[in-house]
Amino acid sequence: MFDTIVVPVDGSECADRAATRGFEVASEHGSEVHLVCVADTGPLGDYRLPGERESATDALTSSSA
């Protein structure tokens, strides 16, 4: 039914529940799961916020565990 499931994560409890449900549905249907974490830099363009990469990595890691 679903080939790919995309789940946005941000390290919040709500996102963790969504990721858990995404993995459950993927398991039921043999789907692939993609976790995404997006940082809005707004008018800052290519400027990277301090710790942005680490925060995103932490959110993805905790949601996929």
Biopython code that builds the backbone (N, CA, C, O; Angstrom):
import numpy as np
from Bio.PDB.StructureBuilder import StructureBuilder

atoms = [
    (1, "MET", "N", (0.816, -1.191, 0.000)),
    (1, "MET", "CA", (0.000, 0.000, 0.000)),
    (1, "MET", "C", (0.861, 1.257, 0.000)),
    (1, "MET", "O", (0.635, 2.167, -0.798)),
    (2, "PHE", "N", (1.850, 1.311, 0.894)),
    (2, "PHE", "CA", (2.754, 2.463, 0.959)),
    (2, "PHE", "C", (4.162, 1.978, 0.630)),
    (2, "PHE", "O", (4.669, 1.068, 1.285)),
    (3, "ASP", "N", (4.790, 2.566, -0.364)),
    (3, "ASP", "CA", (6.171, 2.211, -0.688)),
    (3, "ASP", "C", (7.147, 2.989, 0.177)),
    (3, "ASP", "O", (8.157, 2.452, 0.632)),
    (4, "THR", "N", (6.836, 4.257, 0.397)),
    (4, "THR", "CA", (7.722, 5.145, 1.153)),
    (4, "THR", "C", (6.896, 5.974, 2.129)),
    (4, "THR", "O", (5.842, 6.503, 1.776)),
    (5, "ILE", "N", (7.384, 6.078, 3.347)),
    (5, "ILE", "CA", (6.740, 6.904, 4.361)),
    (5, "ILE", "C", (7.752, 7.951, 4.798)),
    (5, "ILE", "O", (8.877, 7.619, 5.172)),
    (6, "VAL", "N", (7.350, 9.218, 4.749)),
    (6, "VAL", "CA", (8.215, 10.327, 5.158)),
    (6, "VAL", "C", (7.672, 10.889, 6.462)),
    (6, "VAL", "O", (6.499, 11.252, 6.551)),
    (7, "VAL", "N", (8.540, 10.961, 7.485)),
    (7, "VAL", "CA", (8.129, 11.441, 8.795)),
    (7, "VAL", "C", (9.015, 12.620, 9.197)),
    (7, "VAL", "O", (10.232, 12.470, 9.304)),
    (8, "PRO", "N", (8.416, 13.789, 9.421)),
    (8, "PRO", "CA", (9.206, 14.929, 9.904)),
    (8, "PRO", "C", (9.459, 14.769, 11.400)),
    (8, "PRO", "O", (8.546, 14.438, 12.157)),
    (9, "VAL", "N", (10.684, 15.003, 11.818)),
    (9, "VAL", "CA", (11.039, 14.901, 13.240)),
    (9, "VAL", "C", (11.776, 16.157, 13.679)),
    (9, "VAL", "O", (12.502, 16.780, 12.905)),
    (10, "ASP", "N", (11.569, 16.512, 14.949)),
    (10, "ASP", "CA", (12.243, 17.685, 15.494)),
    (10, "ASP", "C", (12.718, 17.458, 16.928)),
    (10, "ASP", "O", (13.113, 18.400, 17.616)),
    (11, "GLY", "N", (12.678, 16.204, 17.369)),
    (11, "GLY", "CA", (13.113, 15.894, 18.724)),
    (11, "GLY", "C", (12.011, 16.008, 19.758)),
    (11, "GLY", "O", (12.235, 15.710, 20.931)),
    (12, "SER", "N", (10.811, 16.439, 19.345)),
    (12, "SER", "CA", (9.706, 16.585, 20.292)),
    (12, "SER", "C", (9.044, 15.230, 20.542)),
    (12, "SER", "O", (9.213, 14.284, 19.772)),
    (13, "GLU", "N", (8.293, 15.164, 21.629)),
    (13, "GLU", "CA", (7.576, 13.936, 21.967)),
    (13, "GLU", "C", (6.560, 13.584, 20.877)),
    (13, "GLU", "O", (6.397, 12.414, 20.529)),
    (14, "CYS", "N", (5.894, 14.579, 20.353)),
    (14, "CYS", "CA", (4.911, 14.362, 19.292)),
    (14, "CYS", "C", (5.575, 13.760, 18.045)),
    (14, "CYS", "O", (5.051, 12.820, 17.448)),
    (15, "ALA", "N", (6.717, 14.305, 17.666)),
    (15, "ALA", "CA", (7.439, 13.792, 16.497)),
    (15, "ALA", "C", (7.929, 12.372, 16.744)),
    (15, "ALA", "O", (7.931, 11.548, 15.829)),
    (16, "ASP", "N", (8.342, 12.082, 17.969)),
    (16, "ASP", "CA", (8.777, 10.723, 18.302)),
    (16, "ASP", "C", (7.624, 9.735, 18.149)),
    (16, "ASP", "O", (7.814, 8.626, 17.651)),
    (17, "ARG", "N", (6.425, 10.140, 18.580)),
    (17, "ARG", "CA", (5.247, 9.269, 18.424)),
    (17, "ARG", "C", (4.924, 9.069, 16.946)),
    (17, "ARG", "O", (4.567, 7.969, 16.524)),
    (18, "ALA", "N", (5.051, 10.136, 16.167)),
    (18, "ALA", "CA", (4.792, 10.032, 14.726)),
    (18, "ALA", "C", (5.796, 9.090, 14.069)),
    (18, "ALA", "O", (5.428, 8.288, 13.211)),
    (19, "ALA", "N", (7.052, 9.185, 14.467)),
    (19, "ALA", "CA", (8.080, 8.302, 13.899)),
    (19, "ALA", "C", (7.798, 6.851, 14.276)),
    (19, "ALA", "O", (7.924, 5.949, 13.447)),
    (20, "THR", "N", (7.415, 6.636, 15.531)),
    (20, "THR", "CA", (7.095, 5.274, 15.968)),
    (20, "THR", "C", (5.966, 4.708, 15.124)),
    (20, "THR", "O", (6.039, 3.570, 14.661)),
    (21, "ARG", "N", (4.922, 5.502, 14.924)),
    (21, "ARG", "CA", (3.787, 5.047, 14.107)),
    (21, "ARG", "C", (4.209, 4.829, 12.659)),
    (21, "ARG", "O", (3.754, 3.887, 12.009)),
    (22, "GLY", "N", (5.076, 5.697, 12.157)),
    (22, "GLY", "CA", (5.586, 5.519, 10.800)),
    (22, "GLY", "C", (6.316, 4.201, 10.629)),
    (22, "GLY", "O", (6.146, 3.516, 9.620)),
    (23, "PHE", "N", (7.133, 3.844, 11.618)),
    (23, "PHE", "CA", (7.840, 2.560, 11.567)),
    (23, "PHE", "C", (6.873, 1.383, 11.681)),
    (23, "PHE", "O", (7.083, 0.348, 11.049)),
    (24, "GLU", "N", (5.814, 1.532, 12.485)),
    (24, "GLU", "CA", (4.819, 0.465, 12.601)),
    (24, "GLU", "C", (4.118, 0.226, 11.268)),
    (24, "GLU", "O", (3.970, -0.914, 10.827)),
    (25, "VAL", "N", (3.687, 1.317, 10.633)),
    (25, "VAL", "CA", (3.005, 1.197, 9.340)),
    (25, "VAL", "C", (3.961, 0.620, 8.301)),
    (25, "VAL", "O", (3.573, -0.228, 7.496)),
    (26, "ALA", "N", (5.198, 1.076, 8.320)),
    (26, "ALA", "CA", (6.194, 0.570, 7.371)),
    (26, "ALA", "C", (6.403, -0.932, 7.555)),
    (26, "ALA", "O", (6.524, -1.674, 6.580)),
    (27, "SER", "N", (6.443, -1.366, 8.799)),
    (27, "SER", "CA", (6.624, -2.788, 9.084)),
    (27, "SER", "C", (5.447, -3.607, 8.559)),
    (27, "SER", "O", (5.628, -4.706, 8.035)),
    (28, "GLU", "N", (4.237, -3.061, 8.705)),
    (28, "GLU", "CA", (3.030, -3.755, 8.243)),
    (28, "GLU", "C", (2.975, -3.874, 6.726)),
    (28, "GLU", "O", (2.421, -4.837, 6.196)),
    (29, "HIS", "N", (3.546, -2.900, 6.029)),
    (29, "HIS", "CA", (3.419, -2.850, 4.571)),
    (29, "HIS", "C", (4.733, -3.051, 3.823)),
    (29, "HIS", "O", (4.765, -2.955, 2.596)),
    (30, "GLY", "N", (5.816, -3.330, 4.546)),
    (30, "GLY", "CA", (7.107, -3.500, 3.877)),
    (30, "GLY", "C", (7.603, -2.222, 3.238)),
    (30, "GLY", "O", (8.247, -2.253, 2.189)),
    (31, "SER", "N", (7.307, -1.100, 3.865)),
    (31, "SER", "CA", (7.662, 0.211, 3.315)),
    (31, "SER", "C", (9.023, 0.681, 3.810)),
    (31, "SER", "O", (9.569, 0.172, 4.789)),
    (32, "GLU", "N", (9.540, 1.657, 3.105)),
    (32, "GLU", "CA", (10.776, 2.337, 3.493)),
    (32, "GLU", "C", (10.406, 3.617, 4.234)),
    (32, "GLU", "O", (9.470, 4.315, 3.846)),
    (33, "VAL", "N", (11.152, 3.928, 5.314)),
    (33, "VAL", "CA", (10.881, 5.131, 6.097)),
    (33, "VAL", "C", (12.002, 6.135, 5.894)),
    (33, "VAL", "O", (13.182, 5.789, 5.953)),
    (34, "HIS", "N", (11.620, 7.384, 5.653)),
    (34, "HIS", "CA", (12.575, 8.483, 5.564)),
    (34, "HIS", "C", (12.238, 9.468, 6.666)),
    (34, "HIS", "O", (11.129, 10.002, 6.702)),
    (35, "LEU", "N", (13.180, 9.718, 7.566)),
    (35, "LEU", "CA", (13.010, 10.735, 8.591)),
    (35, "LEU", "C", (13.645, 12.019, 8.100)),
    (35, "LEU", "O", (14.762, 12.000, 7.583)),
    (36, "VAL", "N", (12.946, 13.137, 8.254)),
    (36, "VAL", "CA", (13.485, 14.420, 7.822)),
    (36, "VAL", "C", (13.425, 15.422, 8.965)),
    (36, "VAL", "O", (12.487, 15.432, 9.763)),
    (37, "CYS", "N", (14.430, 16.244, 9.020)),
    (37, "CYS", "CA", (14.488, 17.324, 10.000)),
    (37, "CYS", "C", (14.898, 18.572, 9.242)),
    (37, "CYS", "O", (15.939, 18.590, 8.585)),
    (38, "VAL", "N", (14.089, 19.610, 9.331)),
    (38, "VAL", "CA", (14.312, 20.825, 8.557)),
    (38, "VAL", "C", (14.559, 21.997, 9.497)),
    (38, "VAL", "O", (13.864, 22.155, 10.501)),
    (39, "ALA", "N", (15.541, 22.809, 9.172)),
    (39, "ALA", "CA", (15.811, 24.026, 9.945)),
    (39, "ALA", "C", (15.451, 25.230, 9.091)),
    (39, "ALA", "O", (15.923, 25.366, 7.963)),
    (40, "ASP", "N", (14.622, 26.092, 9.629)),
    (40, "ASP", "CA", (14.231, 27.306, 8.913)),
    (40, "ASP", "C", (15.228, 28.407, 9.254)),
    (40, "ASP", "O", (15.276, 28.886, 10.387)),
    (41, "THR", "N", (16.016, 28.799, 8.270)),
    (41, "THR", "CA", (16.985, 29.868, 8.501)),
    (41, "THR", "C", (16.411, 31.223, 8.135)),
    (41, "THR", "O", (17.060, 32.253, 8.320)),
    (42, "GLY", "N", (15.175, 31.220, 7.607)),
    (42, "GLY", "CA", (14.507, 32.477, 7.264)),
    (42, "GLY", "C", (15.372, 33.366, 6.393)),
    (42, "GLY", "O", (15.933, 32.904, 5.399)),
    (43, "PRO", "N", (15.486, 34.636, 6.754)),
    (43, "PRO", "CA", (16.232, 35.582, 5.929)),
    (43, "PRO", "C", (17.746, 35.406, 6.033)),
    (43, "PRO", "O", (18.504, 36.173, 5.438)),
    (44, "LEU", "N", (18.182, 34.412, 6.779)),
    (44, "LEU", "CA", (19.622, 34.229, 6.966)),
    (44, "LEU", "C", (20.292, 33.536, 5.787)),
    (44, "LEU", "O", (21.519, 33.454, 5.739)),
    (45, "GLY", "N", (19.509, 33.038, 4.838)),
    (45, "GLY", "CA", (20.082, 32.405, 3.654)),
    (45, "GLY", "C", (20.867, 31.157, 4.001)),
    (45, "GLY", "O", (20.338, 30.254, 4.649)),
    (46, "ASP", "N", (22.122, 31.091, 3.579)),
    (46, "ASP", "CA", (22.957, 29.912, 3.797)),
    (46, "ASP", "C", (23.594, 29.869, 5.175)),
    (46, "ASP", "O", (24.287, 28.904, 5.494)),
    (47, "TYR", "N", (23.384, 30.867, 5.986)),
    (47, "TYR", "CA", (23.978, 30.905, 7.318)),
    (47, "TYR", "C", (23.493, 29.712, 8.135)),
    (47, "TYR", "O", (22.295, 29.435, 8.184)),
    (48, "ARG", "N", (24.401, 29.025, 8.761)),
    (48, "ARG", "CA", (24.055, 27.868, 9.595)),
    (48, "ARG", "C", (24.012, 28.290, 11.052)),
    (48, "ARG", "O", (24.956, 28.885, 11.571)),
    (49, "LEU", "N", (22.909, 27.973, 11.697)),
    (49, "LEU", "CA", (22.775, 28.296, 13.111)),
    (49, "LEU", "C", (23.703, 27.405, 13.932)),
    (49, "LEU", "O", (23.868, 26.230, 13.605)),
    (50, "PRO", "N", (24.311, 27.937, 14.990)),
    (50, "PRO", "CA", (25.190, 27.121, 15.824)),
    (50, "PRO", "C", (24.442, 25.908, 16.372)),
    (50, "PRO", "O", (23.362, 26.037, 16.949)),
    (51, "GLY", "N", (25.023, 24.748, 16.185)),
    (51, "GLY", "CA", (24.438, 23.516, 16.694)),
    (51, "GLY", "C", (23.322, 22.940, 15.851)),
    (51, "GLY", "O", (22.729, 21.929, 16.227)),
    (52, "GLU", "N", (23.018, 23.564, 14.707)),
    (52, "GLU", "CA", (21.906, 23.103, 13.867)),
    (52, "GLU", "C", (22.099, 21.658, 13.422)),
    (52, "GLU", "O", (21.181, 20.845, 13.538)),
    (53, "ARG", "N", (23.273, 21.337, 12.919)),
    (53, "ARG", "CA", (23.528, 19.976, 12.439)),
    (53, "ARG", "C", (23.430, 18.971, 13.584)),
    (53, "ARG", "O", (22.859, 17.893, 13.415)),
    (54, "GLU", "N", (23.980, 19.313, 14.738)),
    (54, "GLU", "CA", (23.948, 18.404, 15.879)),
    (54, "GLU", "C", (22.512, 18.189, 16.355)),
    (54, "GLU", "O", (22.129, 17.065, 16.678)),
    (55, "SER", "N", (21.717, 19.258, 16.399)),
    (55, "SER", "CA", (20.319, 19.137, 16.819)),
    (55, "SER", "C", (19.536, 18.250, 15.858)),
    (55, "SER", "O", (18.748, 17.407, 16.288)),
    (56, "ALA", "N", (19.749, 18.436, 14.573)),
    (56, "ALA", "CA", (19.054, 17.626, 13.574)),
    (56, "ALA", "C", (19.477, 16.165, 13.690)),
    (56, "ALA", "O", (18.637, 15.266, 13.625)),
    (57, "THR", "N", (20.760, 15.929, 13.858)),
    (57, "THR", "CA", (21.259, 14.563, 13.995)),
    (57, "THR", "C", (20.679, 13.910, 15.242)),
    (57, "THR", "O", (20.282, 12.746, 15.200)),
    (58, "ASP", "N", (20.625, 14.636, 16.340)),
    (58, "ASP", "CA", (20.040, 14.097, 17.572)),
    (58, "ASP", "C", (18.571, 13.741, 17.387)),
    (58, "ASP", "O", (18.120, 12.690, 17.841)),
    (59, "ALA", "N", (17.827, 14.616, 16.720)),
    (59, "ALA", "CA", (16.391, 14.367, 16.488)),
    (59, "ALA", "C", (16.195, 13.127, 15.638)),
    (59, "ALA", "O", (15.326, 12.304, 15.927)),
    (60, "LEU", "N", (16.992, 12.988, 14.598)),
    (60, "LEU", "CA", (16.865, 11.807, 13.718)),
    (60, "LEU", "C", (17.288, 10.546, 14.438)),
    (60, "LEU", "O", (16.641, 9.509, 14.293)),
    (61, "THR", "N", (18.350, 10.608, 15.205)),
    (61, "THR", "CA", (18.845, 9.435, 15.921)),
    (61, "THR", "C", (17.853, 8.961, 16.972)),
    (61, "THR", "O", (17.572, 7.767, 17.073)),
    (62, "SER", "N", (17.318, 9.901, 17.759)),
    (62, "SER", "CA", (16.384, 9.493, 18.815)),
    (62, "SER", "C", (15.084, 8.962, 18.243)),
    (62, "SER", "O", (14.465, 8.088, 18.849)),
    (63, "SER", "N", (14.654, 9.458, 17.104)),
    (63, "SER", "CA", (13.405, 8.998, 16.498)),
    (63, "SER", "C", (13.554, 7.653, 15.820)),
    (63, "SER", "O", (12.571, 6.922, 15.694)),
    (64, "SER", "N", (14.736, 7.308, 15.386)),
    (64, "SER", "CA", (14.926, 6.050, 14.677)),
    (64, "SER", "C", (15.340, 4.924, 15.605)),
    (64, "SER", "O", (15.467, 3.782, 15.164)),
    (65, "ALA", "N", (15.551, 5.215, 16.866)),
    (65, "ALA", "CA", (16.000, 4.196, 17.832)),
    (65, "ALA", "C", (14.895, 3.259, 18.228)),
    (65, "ALA", "O", (15.114, 2.351, 19.030)),
]
sb = StructureBuilder()
sb.init_structure("model")
sb.init_model(0)
sb.init_chain("A")
sb.init_seg("    ")
for serial, (resi, resn, name, xyz) in enumerate(atoms, 1):
    if name == "N":
        sb.init_residue(resn, " ", resi, " ")
    sb.init_atom(name, np.array(xyz, "f"), 0.0, 1.0, " ", f" {name:<3s}", serial, name[0])
structure = sb.get_structure()
